[in-house]
Amino acid sequence: MANHDKGADHIPGTMDIRTQEKTFAGFIRMVTWGAAISIGILIFLALTNS
């Protein structure tokens, strides 16, 4: 069974989340670039009637 007592093991709001923030920022940057490249390819295909 899980131990649900409110001991001093964890204090809410004290966890260091810099690594998660950097990872999320990198993911958002990758998705943004991927969407921009995909839209660019679609525009190129539309302009060249491929």
Phi, psi and omega in degrees: 000150178284146178267111185256014179287149184271070181278188182271015182293324184220134175247117182305137178089004183253358182286138177280117184245020180299321180295317179295322179295318179294320179296315180296319178297320177295320178296315179297319178298317180295317180295320179297313178296319179298318178293318180297317179294318179298317178295319178299318179295318179296320178295316178301315179296322180292321181288331181264005179055043180274000000 
